[in-house]
Amino acid sequence: MVQAYILIQTEVGKASIVADLIGKIQGVIQAEDVTGPYDVIVRAQADTVDALGRMVVAKVQQVDGITRTLTCPVVHL
């Protein structure tokens, strides 16, 4: 299992809506709107890195109101 944080920038005023929509995507553990340089932070999981990438590109980035994403895989050192 691969987990990652997805940091999301949204259009002005869209953070809450984006977080709600992303929270319904299969594989998303948590999605919350936050303040700072990013508007939404998501924790997601998938079986493989490739599956995680497909989820981000095919599902997360397709949500209306998103302007940029940054995916940060969780590592256990």
C-alpha positions as CSV (number, residue, x, y, z in Angstrom):
1,M,0.0,0.0,0.0
2,V,1.3,3.5,-1.0
3,Q,0.1,6.6,0.8
4,A,0.6,10.2,-0.1
5,Y,-0.3,13.7,0.8
6,I,-1.7,15.8,-2.1
7,L,-1.3,19.5,-1.7
8,I,-3.9,21.4,-3.7
9,Q,-4.2,25.0,-4.8
10,T,-7.7,26.1,-5.8
11,E,-9.5,29.0,-7.4
12,V,-10.4,31.7,-4.8
13,G,-13.4,30.6,-2.7
14,K,-13.4,27.0,-3.9
15,A,-11.4,25.2,-1.2
16,S,-14.4,23.9,0.8
17,I,-16.2,22.6,-2.3
18,V,-13.0,21.0,-3.7
19,A,-12.3,19.3,-0.3
20,D,-15.9,17.9,-0.2
21,L,-15.7,16.5,-3.7
22,I,-12.3,15.0,-3.3
23,G,-13.3,13.4,0.0
24,K,-15.7,11.2,-2.0
25,I,-13.1,9.8,-4.3
26,Q,-12.2,6.1,-3.6
27,G,-8.8,5.9,-2.1
28,V,-9.0,9.3,-0.3
29,I,-8.5,8.9,3.4
30,Q,-9.0,12.5,4.4
31,A,-9.5,15.8,2.6
32,E,-9.5,19.1,4.5
33,D,-9.4,22.8,3.5
34,V,-6.6,24.7,5.2
35,T,-5.0,28.1,5.2
36,G,-1.5,28.9,3.8
37,P,0.1,28.4,0.4
38,Y,-2.2,25.4,-0.3
39,D,-6.0,25.4,0.1
40,V,-6.7,21.7,0.5
41,I,-4.6,18.9,1.9
42,V,-5.5,15.3,1.0
43,R,-4.2,12.0,2.4
44,A,-4.8,9.2,-0.2
45,Q,-3.8,5.6,-0.6
46,A,-3.5,3.1,-3.5
47,D,-2.0,-0.3,-4.1
48,T,0.9,0.9,-6.1
49,V,2.7,4.2,-7.0
50,D,1.3,3.8,-10.6
51,A,-2.3,3.4,-9.2
52,L,-1.8,6.5,-7.0
53,G,-0.6,8.5,-10.0
54,R,-3.6,7.4,-12.0
55,M,-5.9,8.5,-9.2
56,V,-4.3,11.9,-9.0
57,V,-4.4,12.5,-12.7
58,A,-7.7,10.9,-13.6
59,K,-9.8,11.8,-10.6
60,V,-8.3,14.4,-8.3
61,Q,-7.1,16.8,-11.0
62,Q,-10.4,16.6,-12.8
63,V,-12.3,18.2,-9.9
64,D,-13.5,21.7,-11.0
65,G,-11.7,24.6,-9.2
66,I,-8.3,23.0,-8.8
67,T,-5.4,25.1,-10.3
68,R,-2.4,23.0,-9.1
69,T,-1.5,19.8,-7.2
70,L,1.7,18.6,-5.6
71,T,1.8,14.9,-4.6
72,C,4.1,13.9,-1.7
73,P,4.4,10.1,-1.2
74,V,4.8,9.0,2.4
75,V,8.1,7.2,3.0
76,H,9.2,5.1,6.0
77,L,12.9,5.6,6.7
